[in-house]
Amino acid sequence: MKLQYQLNAAFTALLLVIMAVTGFVVYSMILNLLIQDEERQLEQKGELLVRFLSEEYGSSRNIDEFSHFLESQDLQLILYDRNQNYVYFSTMPVEIVQGFADNNNFSNNSEGLWEYKNNKFVTSKKVVYPESAGLELILLTPLNDLQSVQQNFIMRMFIVFLVGAMAAVLLSYFLTNKLVTPLTRLKRQLKKIEKRQFDEIERVKATGEIKEVEQSVFEMAEELQRYMHSQQIFFQNASHELKTPLMTIQGYTEGIKDRVFDEETEEQNLDIMIAEVKRLKKIINEMILLAKLDSEQSAYEPTEVYIASLMARVKERVLPLVQEKHIHLDTVIDERLSLYVDEEKMLRALLNILTNGIRYAATTVKITAVKQNEKIVLTVEDDGKGIPNDLLPHIFHRFVKGKSGETGLGLAISRAIVEQSGGRISVDQSMLGGARFVIRFDK
């Protein structure tokens, strides 16, 4: 069953239960209210009649006149003499009056419902002055009359409830349709994502939590599209980077097999083949490392590391390259600063960045580590030619490299490690003239 029908069915069932309970309670209460109201009206009529009779006729010697007056009233009443246990006058049938007498209703001083066979009567007693005369005026109303009023009221209330229920169900259908329609449209967009039809995805108008879900789905689709595009480029670049050394190795191997080269040239070619194998091995190792960084979060083991100590290890690793290129390392590091990172992986990230700076620097590479606005900021900049503007937005992508680059994976590895460590890495042009890599960590 569709969600819209489920919501409508649940709302209708809840509405019916509420209406049934309300109807039962009202039905039970309305008769009691009618009886109380009728007793109050009988009491008021009785007081008026007794006052009038007492003023006009004065004593019990005028019973005939009493009877004549009461007979003219359109009321159901009984004039009863308590002293003589005798009914002087009644507007009700004799058998009903006799039934009341048999049930000892006259001798009972309490008012309430009198019963004759299956009929019940609401009663009110009033003493006719003077009290010594012992005359009582008893007014009665059949309960059937009140029940007719009750049923008429319930019928009208039922009609009102029915109209209200129909309006509520229609409103429920409208609201649930408004609620479910965005979900249905969102489902269609998810199907497009499933089929990788990213260019056909449309935004869905919604509100509240559904709007948040729609926004998350749209962002997920964009991220998935970006990821798939990057993976496609990655495989294209990977196949190209792997194919080049393999073709070189294959060419020289076939040449050696066919005795194309002389002994001296063959020795040189073997050196080239070994270098290409080493390069191929390095590419594969870095690809494996990137895959592990993306998938194996448990392999990351952070500890507190002082930046000064970490940079000292990095400088030891690059010392041969520094001496070979005659580069001056300018270091400004606050020795009090520390990071909570995986030391070996962060060492690898900084080593890649610093090696990149040394490779492209003219004379100087500057390293700084300071605290700015509650963040730890590491900067590596050089005085080289800098990164071309068309390459700048893609410098951290896989297999993107400059003229002197090796595998094109070093900076991609550095970014993965930095982000896994909770930091952010960016690159721009340095005031020294070359590139400036900036890593920021929240303190």
C-alpha positions in Angstrom: 0.0 0.0 0.0 1.3 3.4 -0.9 2.3 5.8 1.9 -0.4 8.3 1.0 -3.1 5.6 1.4 -1.6 4.4 4.6 -1.6 8.0 6.0 -5.2 8.6 4.9 -6.3 5.2 6.3 -4.6 5.9 9.7 -6.0 9.4 9.9 -9.6 8.2 9.0 -9.3 5.4 11.5 -8.2 7.8 14.2 -11.0 10.2 13.3 -13.6 7.4 13.5 -12.3 6.3 16.9 -12.4 9.9 18.3 -15.9 10.4 16.9 -17.2 7.1 18.3 -15.8 7.9 21.8 -17.1 11.5 21.6 -20.5 10.3 20.4 -20.8 7.7 23.2 -19.8 10.2 25.9 -22.2 12.9 24.5 -25.0 10.4 24.2 -24.6 9.3 27.8 -24.4 12.9 29.1 -27.1 14.5 27.1 -30.0 12.5 28.8 -28.7 13.4 32.2 -28.5 17.0 31.2 -32.0 17.0 29.8 -33.4 15.3 33.0 -31.7 17.9 35.2 -33.0 20.7 33.0 -36.5 19.3 33.0 -36.5 18.9 36.8 -35.4 22.5 37.1 -38.2 23.7 34.8 -40.8 21.5 36.6 -39.6 23.0 39.9 -40.0 26.5 38.6 -43.5 25.8 37.2 -44.5 24.1 40.5 -43.4 27.2 42.5 -45.4 29.5 40.2 -48.5 27.3 40.4 -48.3 26.8 44.2 -47.9 30.6 44.8 -50.8 31.3 42.5 -53.1 28.7 44.1 -52.2 29.9 47.6 -52.9 33.5 46.8 -56.1 32.9 44.8 -57.8 30.1 46.6 -56.3 30.4 50.1 -57.2 27.0 51.7 -57.9 23.4 51.0 -61.7 24.0 51.1 -61.5 25.2 47.6 -60.3 21.9 46.1 -62.9 21.9 43.4 -61.7 25.3 42.3 -58.1 24.0 42.5 -59.0 21.1 40.2 -60.8 23.3 37.8 -57.8 25.7 37.5 -55.3 22.8 37.2 -57.3 21.1 34.5 -57.0 24.2 32.4 -53.2 23.9 32.5 -51.6 22.0 29.7 -49.5 20.0 32.2 -49.2 16.5 33.5 -49.8 16.8 37.2 -51.3 15.2 40.3 -52.8 17.0 43.3 -52.2 14.7 46.3 -53.4 14.8 49.9 -50.6 13.4 52.0 -52.6 13.4 55.2 -55.4 11.3 53.8 -53.3 9.5 51.2 -55.7 10.5 48.6 -55.4 11.8 45.0 -57.8 14.7 44.6 -57.0 15.4 41.0 -54.9 14.2 38.1 -54.5 15.0 34.4 -53.0 11.6 33.9 -54.7 8.3 33.1 -56.1 6.5 36.2 -54.1 3.3 35.6 -50.8 5.2 35.7 -51.8 7.0 38.9 -52.8 3.7 40.4 -49.4 2.3 39.3 -47.6 5.1 41.1 -49.7 4.3 44.3 -48.8 0.6 44.1 -45.1 1.5 43.8 -45.4 3.8 46.9 -44.2 6.7 44.9 -46.6 9.1 46.7 -45.3 8.2 50.2 -41.7 8.5 49.1 -40.5 12.1 49.8 -37.6 11.9 47.4 -38.1 13.2 43.9 -36.6 11.6 40.8 -37.8 9.1 38.2 -41.1 7.4 38.7 -41.8 4.2 36.8 -44.9 2.6 35.5 -44.4 -0.5 33.5 -41.8 0.5 30.8 -42.5 4.2 31.1 -40.5 6.6 33.3 -41.4 10.1 34.4 -39.4 13.0 35.7 -41.1 14.4 38.8 -41.1 17.5 41.0 -43.1 17.9 44.2 -44.3 21.2 45.7 -46.3 21.7 48.9 -49.4 23.8 48.7 -49.7 26.4 51.4 -50.6 26.1 54.2 -48.4 23.1 54.9 -50.8 21.8 57.5 -53.3 21.1 54.8 -51.0 18.3 53.5 -51.6 19.1 49.9 -48.8 18.4 47.3 -48.6 19.4 43.7 -46.7 16.8 41.7 -45.6 17.7 38.1 -44.5 15.0 35.8 -42.8 14.7 32.3 -42.5 11.4 30.4 -39.0 10.4 29.9 -39.9 9.4 26.3 -40.3 13.1 25.5 -36.8 13.8 26.7 -35.4 10.7 24.9 -37.0 12.0 21.7 -35.2 15.3 22.2 -32.0 13.4 22.9 -32.3 11.3 19.7 -33.1 14.4 17.7 -30.0 16.1 19.1 -27.8 13.1 18.5 -29.1 12.8 14.9 -28.1 16.4 14.2 -24.8 16.0 15.9 -24.2 12.9 13.8 -24.9 14.9 10.6 -22.5 17.6 11.8 -19.9 14.9 12.6 -20.4 13.3 9.3 -19.9 16.5 7.4 -16.9 17.4 9.5 -15.4 14.0 9.0 -15.8 14.3 5.2 -14.2 17.7 5.3 -11.4 16.4 7.5 -10.8 13.4 5.2 -10.6 15.6 2.2 -8.2 17.9 4.0 -6.2 14.9 5.0 -6.0 13.7 1.4 -4.9 17.2 0.3 -2.2 17.4 3.0 -0.9 13.9 2.6 -0.8 14.4 -1.1 1.2 17.6 -0.6 3.5 15.6 1.8 3.9 12.5 -0.3 4.3 14.1 -3.8 7.8 15.4 -3.0 8.8 12.0 -1.8 7.5 10.4 -5.0 9.4 12.9 -7.1 12.5 12.4 -5.0 12.2 8.6 -5.6 12.3 9.3 -9.4 15.5 11.4 -8.9 17.0 8.5 -6.9 16.2 6.2 -9.8 18.1 8.6 -12.1 21.1 8.5 -9.7 20.9 4.7 -9.7 21.1 4.7 -13.5 23.9 7.4 -13.4 21.8 9.9 -15.3 23.3 12.8 -13.4 22.5 15.4 -16.1 18.8 14.7 -15.9 18.4 15.2 -12.1 15.9 17.9 -11.2 15.4 19.7 -7.9 12.3 18.9 -6.0 10.2 21.6 -4.3 9.6 20.6 -0.6 9.6 22.0 2.9 10.8 21.0 6.4 12.7 17.7 6.8 11.8 16.6 3.3 13.6 19.6 1.9 16.7 18.7 4.0 16.5 15.1 2.6 16.2 16.5 -0.9 19.2 18.8 -0.4 21.2 15.9 0.9 20.2 13.7 -2.1 21.1 16.5 -4.5 24.5 17.0 -2.8 25.1 13.3 -2.8 24.4 13.1 -6.5 26.8 16.0 -7.2 29.5 14.3 -5.0 28.9 10.9 -6.7 29.1 12.5 -10.1 32.3 14.3 -9.1 33.7 11.0 -7.7 32.8 9.0 -10.7 34.3 11.6 -13.0 37.5 11.7 -10.9 37.7 7.9 -10.9 37.3 7.9 -14.7 40.1 10.4 -15.1 42.1 8.4 -12.5 41.8 5.2 -14.5 42.6 7.0 -17.7 45.7 8.6 -16.2 46.7 5.4 -14.4 46.5 3.4 -17.6 48.7 6.1 -19.3 51.2 6.3 -16.5 51.5 2.5 -16.3 51.6 2.0 -20.0 54.5 4.3 -20.6 57.1 2.4 -18.5 55.7 -0.9 -19.6 56.1 0.0 -23.3 59.6 1.2 -22.6 60.5 -2.0 -20.8 58.9 -4.1 -23.6 60.7 -2.2 -26.3 64.1 -2.6 -24.8 63.5 -6.2 -23.9 62.5 -7.1 -27.5 65.6 -5.2 -28.7 67.9 -7.1 -26.4 66.2 -10.4 -27.4 66.7 -9.7 -31.1 70.3 -8.7 -30.6 69.6 -5.2 -31.9 71.9 -3.4 -29.5 75.7 -3.8 -29.1 77.1 -4.7 -25.7 77.7 -1.1 -24.5 74.2 0.1 -25.6 72.6 -3.1 -24.1 74.1 -2.2 -20.7 72.7 1.3 -20.9 69.3 -0.1 -21.9 69.3 -2.4 -19.0 69.9 0.5 -16.7 66.9 2.3 -18.3 64.8 -0.8 -17.8 65.7 -1.0 -14.2 64.9 2.7 -13.7 61.5 2.2 -15.4 60.8 -0.8 -13.2 61.6 1.3 -10.1 59.3 4.1 -11.4 56.6 1.6 -12.1 56.9 0.1 -8.7 56.8 3.5 -7.1 53.6 4.4 -9.0 51.9 1.1 -7.9 53.0 1.5 -4.3 51.6 5.1 -4.2 48.3 4.0 -5.8 48.0 1.2 -3.2 48.7 3.8 -0.4 46.0 6.1 -1.8 43.5 3.3 -1.9 44.3 2.4 1.7 43.9 6.0 2.8 40.5 6.2 1.2 39.2 2.9 2.5 41.0 1.8 5.6 40.2 4.3 8.3 41.4 1.9 11.0 44.9 2.1 9.7 45.2 5.7 11.0 46.7 5.8 14.5 46.9 9.4 15.8 49.2 10.4 18.7 50.4 13.8 20.0 53.3 15.0 17.9 55.3 18.2 18.3 55.6 20.0 15.0 59.3 21.0 15.6 60.2 17.3 16.1 58.2 16.3 13.0 59.8 18.9 10.8 63.3 18.0 12.0 62.7 14.4 10.7 61.4 15.8 7.4 64.5 17.9 7.0 66.7 15.0 7.6 65.0 13.0 4.8 65.4 15.8 2.2 68.9 16.8 3.2 70.6 15.0 0.2 68.2 16.7 -2.2 68.8 20.1 -0.6 72.5 19.7 -0.9 72.2 18.5 -4.5 70.1 21.5 -5.5 71.9 24.0 -3.3 68.7 25.1 -1.7 68.5 27.1 1.5 65.8 26.0 4.0 64.4 28.9 6.0 62.6 27.5 9.1 60.3 29.4 11.5 58.5 27.0 13.9 56.9 27.6 17.2 58.3 24.7 19.3 55.3 24.7 21.6 52.9 23.6 18.9 51.7 20.0 18.7 49.2 18.0 16.5 47.2 14.9 17.2 48.0 13.0 14.0 49.4 9.7 12.8 53.1 10.6 12.9 54.3 8.4 10.0 51.6 9.4 7.6 51.9 13.1 8.4 55.7 12.7 7.9 54.9 11.3 4.4 52.5 14.2 3.6 55.0 16.9 4.7 57.9 15.1 2.9 55.9 15.1 -0.4 55.1 18.8 -0.1 58.6 19.9 0.9 60.2 17.7 -1.8 57.9 19.3 -4.3 59.0 22.8 -3.1 62.7 21.9 -3.3 62.3 20.4 -6.7 60.8 23.7 -8.2 62.7 26.2 -6.0 65.4 28.5 -7.3 67.4 29.1 -4.1 65.1 29.1 -1.1 62.3 27.1 0.6 60.6 28.7 3.6 58.8 26.6 6.3 56.7 28.2 9.0 54.4 26.8 11.7 52.5 29.3 13.8 49.2 29.7 15.6 46.6 32.0 14.0 43.0 32.6 15.2 42.9 29.3 17.2 44.3 27.4 14.3 47.7 25.8 13.7 49.0 26.9 10.2 51.9 25.2 8.4 53.3 26.9 5.4 55.8 25.6 2.8 56.7 28.1 0.0 59.5 28.5 -2.5 60.9 31.1 -4.8 60.5 29.1 -8.0 58.4 29.8 -11.0 55.1 28.8 -9.3 52.3 26.7 -10.5 50.6 27.6 -13.8 47.1 29.1 -13.4 45.5 26.4 -15.5 47.0 23.7 -13.3 46.4 25.3 -9.9 42.8 24.1 -9.4 43.8 20.5 -10.1 47.1 20.2 -8.4 45.9 17.8 -5.7 44.2 15.5 -8.2 45.8 12.1 -9.0 48.4 12.0 -11.8 48.4 15.8 -12.1 52.1 16.9 -12.2 54.3 19.7 -13.4 57.3 19.4 -15.8 59.6 18.0 -13.1 57.0 15.8 -11.5 57.5 12.1 -11.0 54.3 10.1 -10.5 51.7 12.9 -10.0 50.5 11.1 -6.9 52.5 12.8 -4.1 50.3 15.8 -3.6 47.1 13.7 -3.8 48.5 11.5 -1.0 49.4 14.6 1.0 45.9 15.9 0.7 44.3 12.6 1.7 46.5 12.4 4.8 45.9 16.0 5.8 42.1 15.7 5.4 42.1 12.4 7.3 44.0 14.2 10.1 41.2 16.8 10.3 43.1 19.5 8.4 42.7 21.4 5.2 45.3 22.0 2.5 45.4 24.7 -0.1 47.8 26.2 -2.6 48.3 29.7 -4.0 51.1 31.9 -5.2 53.9 32.8 -2.8 55.2 36.3 -2.1 58.6 34.7 -2.8 57.5 34.1 -6.4 56.8 30.3 -6.4 54.1 28.2 -4.9 52.8 28.3 -1.3 51.2 25.3 0.3 49.1 26.1 3.4 47.9 23.4 5.9 45.4 24.4 8.6 44.5 22.4 11.7 41.9 23.3 14.3 43.6 23.6 17.7 
